[in-house]
Amino acid sequence: MNPVEQFNQERKEALLQMNQDAELKQKSLEWMLHSDKYKYTYNFTWMGRPIIKYPQDIMAMQELIWQVQPDLIIETGIAHGGSIIFSASMMEMLGNDGKVIAVDIDIRKHNRDEIEKHPMMKRITMLEGSSIDEKIVQQIAGYAEGFKKVMVVLDSNHTHDHVLRELQLYTPLVSLNSYILLPDTFVEFFPKGYVTNRPWDVGNNPYTAMEAFLKTTAEFVKDEAITNKLLITEALGGGYLKRIR
C-alpha cells in the first residue's frame, strides 16, 4: 500500500470508530448547546463579512465545492452575506466562471452596501423576495439555464412547510452528483422550546422537512459520511443531500 492509500485507510478506520462513539456524539451536542448561549457561530467572518456557521460546516462546504466543481451555487437566505461571498470566493479559486445567485426576503441596506462593494460581488446576483415566490423561482430557474454543475443551499425560513416547499422547488435544479444543503437541521436535536424568537422548533424545522421530502423521492440521499465526521454541525441528522439519479 502506498503512503497516500495508507493515510486514507487509516483515516477511514478512525472515522468508523469515531462514528460508533455515542459518548462523543452526545458531548458534541452538549457543546453545541453550551456554546450557543454565547452565539458562537456569530463570531466568524469570511473575507470580512460575518458568516454565521460552525467552522466545521465551512470546511465541509469547501470540500464539496472542490469535489463537485460547481459553476452555479444557489442560496436562499443572505443575511450579512458571508456565505455567498464564501461560495463566490471558492469558485474564484477554482478558476472557473462560476456564479452565485441568492435570494432573501429582506436584504437590509447596510448588508447590501457591504456586499455590493466587496470584490466577490462580480460573481454574485442578489434577489429580494420570498424564496418560494413563483416569480423568484422562475427568475432563478431561468438564470440557472446553461450552467453545468449546480449546487443549492437552503438557509432562509427554517419552518417545516417553508423548507419542504423549497426542496420541492429547488431540487430539480441540482445537478447529478451535486448537493442541496439544509443548514439548521440541528433544531430537531436541541431541547423543545429552546428556540424562543423564531417559529421553528422540534417537530417543525428543516430536519422534519427533509425527512418528509426524502419519502417522496429516490433521487436524493443523505450523505451522512459528512455529518458523521463533523459531529459539530448545523446539519445534524444528515442535512447534506446528494443527488444520485
N, C-alpha and C positions, 0 to 999 in steps of 0.2 A: 504494500500500500504506500503510495507516495505521500509526502507531507501534507499536501492540500486535502487529499481524501481522508487522511488520518485525523486532521483537525476537524473536518466536517463530521466525521463519525463520532468523535469524542463529544462534540457539541450536541449532536443528536441524542446520544445516550444520556448526557447530563440533563437535557431538556425533558426527556422522557421521565427520568427520576424526579425532577422538579414538579412535573405535572401530577405526580402521584402524592405529592406532599400537601395534604389537606391543611395541616397547621400553617404552612407558609401562605397558602391562599387566604386563609382566614386572617392572618396577620396583615396581609396586603390590603384586604378590605377594611380592616380596622384602621390601618394607617391612612387610607383614603378618607375615611370618615373624620379622623382626628385632624388631619391637615386641612380638610375643607373648612374647619372652623375659622381658619385664617385666610380663606380664599387663595389657597396655594397656587391654583392654576392661573391666577391673575398676575403672577409675578414674573412672567417671561415675555420676551419680545422676539420678533423675527425681523431683522433689518430695520429696527427702530419702531415697529408697530406692535402693540400688545397682541399676543396670540394666546388665547385662553384655552390652553390644552396642557395635559401632562407631557413632560419631555419624552416619555416613552412613546406616546402616540405621534409626536412629531417625528421621532426616529422611524417608527413603523411606516408612516406616510412616505418618508424619504426612500425607504427600501422598496415600497410598492411602486413609486414613480420610476425608480431606476429599473425595476423588473418589467413593468408594463410599457414604459416609454410612451405615455400618453401625449397626444398633441392637442387635446382639449380636456380641461377639467371644469366641470360644472359644480358650483357651490350654492347651496341655499343657506342664507344667513351670512352677513358680512361683519356686523358689529364694528370693531376697531380696525379691521382689515388685515390683521396679522396672518390669518390662514390663507387668504387669496394671494397675498404678497409672497408667502412661503411657496405656494403652488407655482406662481409665476416664476419665482427665482429658481426653483428646481428645473423647470423647463428651459430657463436661460442657461443653466449649467449643462443640460443635456445637449444644448446647441441646436435644438430644433426650432420650428416656427410656432411652437405651442402657444395656446391662448387660454385664458381663464374667463369664463362668464359667470357672474354671480348676481344673486337677487336677494334683496332684503325689503321687508315691508316698511322699514323706516331707516333710511340712511341719513344719520344725523350730520348736520353741516360740518361740524368740527372734524368728524371722521372722514367725510367725503373730501374735505380740503386736504387733509394729510395724505390720504390715499392718492389723490389726483396729482400731487406734486412729487410722489415717490417715483424713483427711476424704473420700478417694475410696472408702473401704470401703462407703459407701452404695450403690455401683453394682456391688460385687464379691460373687460367691459362690465359695467355695473348697471343693473336694472332695479328700479324701486317699485315694489308692489308685492302682492302675496305670491309665494312660490307655487300655489295651487290654482292661481287665477288662470283661466283658459288662455287669455291673451298673452300673459307672461310665458306660459308653457309653449305656446306657438312660436313666440319670438326665439326662445331658447332652442327649440327643435329646429327652427329654420337656420339659426346660427350654426348649429351642430352639423348641418349637411356638408359633406365633403371632408370632414375630419375622419381619420383612420382609426384612432385609438382614443376612446372617450372614457373618462373616469368621473364619478359623481360623489359629492359629499353632501349629506343632508344634515344641516346644523341650524335649523330655524326654530319654528314652534315644535316643541317636543311632545305634544299630546298624541295619544294613540291614533285618533282619527286623522289628524293632520299628517303624521308621518306615514300612515298607511296609504293615504291619498298620494303623497309624494312618491312613495315606492311604486304605486300603480302608474304614475305619470312619467317618472324619470328612468325606471329600469329599462324601458325599450331603447333608450339612448346609449346604454352601457355596452361597450364592445365585448366580444368574446374574449375570455381570459383576463378581462379587466374587472374593476371593483366598483361597488357602491358602498360607501361608508356611512354608518349610523352612530355618530357620537351621542353620548348620554344614555346609552342603554343601561348604564350603571345605576340609573334611578331605581330600577326594579330591585336592586340588591341592597339599597340603602333602607333604613327603617321607614315604615309607613308614616306619613306626616312630616318627614324630615324637610321636604321642600315646602316652605311656607308662603312664598311670594310668587308662585307660579301655578298654573292649573294642572301640571302633570304630577304624578305620584306613583307609588306602587300600584300596578294594575292598569295604569294609564300613561304610557310612555313609549319611547322608541323600541324598547325590547318587546313589549306586547304587540306592537305593530309589526315588527319583524317576524315574530312567531306566526302571526296571522297571515302575513304575506307568504311566508315560505310554505304554508299549507296549500297554497293555490298554484304553485309553480315548481317545475323541476329544472328551471334554467339557472337558478342561483343556489349556492350552498354557503354555509358559514365556513370561513377559513379560520378554524379555531386554533390552528397552529400559531397564528399571530397573537391572539389574546392569551393563549396559554403561556407564551414566553414573556409577554409584557407583564402580566399579573396586575400591575398598577396601570389601569387604563380606563378611559371614559367609555370604551366599547365592551365592557364586561358582558359575558354571555354570548359572544360571537358576532359583534357588530361590524365585522369586515366581511362583506358578502361578495363572493366571486361568481362571475358569470361563466358557467361551464358548458352551456349549449345555447 
